[in-house]
């Protein structure tokens, strides 16, 4: 169980870095371009966003390990639901600087919400699919294939 949870958390951190960090940064830039705001994105700020995405990925992985099996759906819908709930949980926890940025997008709040919801839902789907694959029972055919391959290698 510890090994499976550790793998889930590793996938959660990597997925958080990829989707919540890099994906979030790309969404920020796209939204800034879409609304005509300055796009002053430096390397340090980008690295900070990627790090925050990784940390949020870890937090999301811990939450998914705790509640993922209790969600009322399964598969990709389970992940999308988890991502949606995680997104909704984080909205009121935004720091003041982020809340000011959100206020500046008031006319485009729907677009921003959809962009970030898609990022979080995708993150949740990745976690859910990894957990489903990890928990799937090995079929007899799969075990037989592995045994045949091991026997072939030993000959």
For each residue, the residues with C-beta under 8 A, 3 or more apart:
1: 4 5
2: 5 6
3: 6 7
4: 1 7 8 134 135
5: 1 2 8 9 65
6: 2 3 9 10
7: 3 4 10 11 130 134
8: 4 5 11 12 61 64 65 127 130 131 134
9: 5 6 12 13 58 61 62 65
10: 6 7 13 14
11: 7 8 14 15 61 126 127 130
12: 8 9 15 16 57 58 60 61 62 64 127
13: 9 10 16 17 54 57 58 61
14: 10 11 17 18 54 57
15: 11 12 18 19 20 57 123 126 127
16: 12 13 19 20 21 53 54 55 56 57 58 60 61 123
17: 13 14 20 21 22 50 53 54 57
18: 14 15 21 22 23 53
19: 15 16 22 23 24 53 57 119 120 122 123 126
20: 15 16 17 23 24 52 53 54 56 57 60 119 120 123
21: 16 17 18 24 25 49 50 51 52 53 54 56 57
22: 17 18 19 25 26 50 53
23: 18 19 20 26 27 53 119 122
24: 19 20 21 27 28 49 53 116 119
25: 21 22 28 29 41 46 49 50 53
26: 22 23 29 30
27: 23 24 30 31 112 115 116 119
28: 24 25 31 32 41 49
29: 25 26 32 33 39 41
30: 26 27 33 34 115
31: 27 28 34 35 37 105 108 111 112 115
32: 28 29 35 37 38 39
33: 29 30 36 39
34: 30 31 108 111
35: 31 32 105 107 108
36: 33
37: 31 32 104
38: 32
39: 29 32 33
40:
41: 25 28 29 45 46
42: 45 46
43: 46 47
44: 47 48
45: 41 42 48 49
46: 25 41 42 43 49 50
47: 43 44 50 51
48: 44 45 51 52
49: 21 24 25 28 45 46 52 53
50: 17 21 22 25 46 47 53 54
51: 21 47 48 54 55
52: 20 21 48 49 55 56
53: 16 17 18 19 20 21 22 23 24 25 49 50 56 57
54: 13 14 16 17 20 21 50 51 57 58
55: 16 51 52 58 59
56: 16 20 21 52 53 59 60 90
57: 12 13 14 15 16 17 19 20 21 53 54 60 61 123
58: 9 12 13 16 54 55 61 62
59: 55 56 62 63
60: 12 16 20 56 57 63 64 82 86 123 124 127
61: 8 9 11 12 13 16 57 58 64 65 127
62: 9 12 58 59 65 66
63: 59 60 66 67 82 86
64: 8 12 60 61 67 68 82 124 127 128 131
65: 5 8 9 61 62 68
66: 62 63
67: 63 64 70 71 82
68: 64 65 71 78 82 127 128 131
69:
70: 67
71: 67 68 78 81 82
72: 81
73: 77 78 81
74: 77 78 132
75: 78 79 128 129 132
76: 79 80 125 128 129
77: 73 74 80 81
78: 68 71 73 74 75 81 82 124 128 132
79: 75 76 82 83 121 124 125 126 127 128 129
80: 76 77 83 84 121 124 125
81: 71 72 73 77 78 84 85 124
82: 60 63 64 67 68 71 78 79 85 86 124 127 128
83: 79 80 86 87 117 120 121 122 123 124 125
84: 80 81 87 88 117 120 121 124
85: 81 82 88 89
86: 60 63 82 83 89 90 120 123 124
87: 83 84 90 91 116 117 120 121
88: 84 85 91
89: 85 86 93
90: 56 86 87 93 94
91: 87 88 94
92:
93: 89 90
94: 90 91 98 99 102
95: 98 99
96: 99 100
97: 100 101
98: 94 95 101 102
99: 94 95 96 102 103
100: 96 97 103 104
101: 97 98 104 105
102: 94 98 99 105 106 109 112
103: 99 100 106
104: 37 100 101
105: 31 35 101 102 108 109 111 112
106: 102 103 109
107: 35
108: 31 34 35 105 111 112
109: 102 105 106 112 113
110: 113 114
111: 31 34 105 108 114 115
112: 27 31 102 105 108 109 115 116
113: 109 110 116 117
114: 110 111 117 118
115: 27 30 31 111 112 118 119
116: 24 27 87 112 113 119 120
117: 83 84 87 113 114 120 121
118: 114 115 121 122
119: 19 20 23 24 27 115 116 122 123
120: 19 20 83 84 86 87 116 117 123 124
121: 79 80 83 84 87 117 118 124 125
122: 19 23 83 118 119 125 126
123: 15 16 19 20 57 60 83 86 119 120 126 127
124: 60 64 78 79 80 81 82 83 84 86 120 121 127 128
125: 76 79 80 83 121 122 128 129
126: 11 15 19 79 122 123 129 130
127: 8 11 12 15 60 61 64 68 79 82 123 124 130 131
128: 64 68 75 76 78 79 82 124 125 131 132
129: 75 76 79 125 126 132 133
130: 7 8 11 126 127 133 134
131: 8 64 68 127 128 134 135
132: 74 75 78 128 129 135 136
133: 129 130 136
134: 4 7 8 130 131
135: 4 131 132
136: 132 133
137:
138: 142 143
139: 142 143
140: 143 144
141: 144 145
142: 138 139 145 146
143: 138 139 140 146 147
144: 140 141 147 148
145: 141 142 148 149
146: 142 143 149 150
147: 143 144 150 151
148: 144 145 151 152
149: 145 146 152 153
150: 146 147 153 154
151: 147 148 154 155
152: 148 149 155
153: 149 150
154: 150 151
155: 151 152
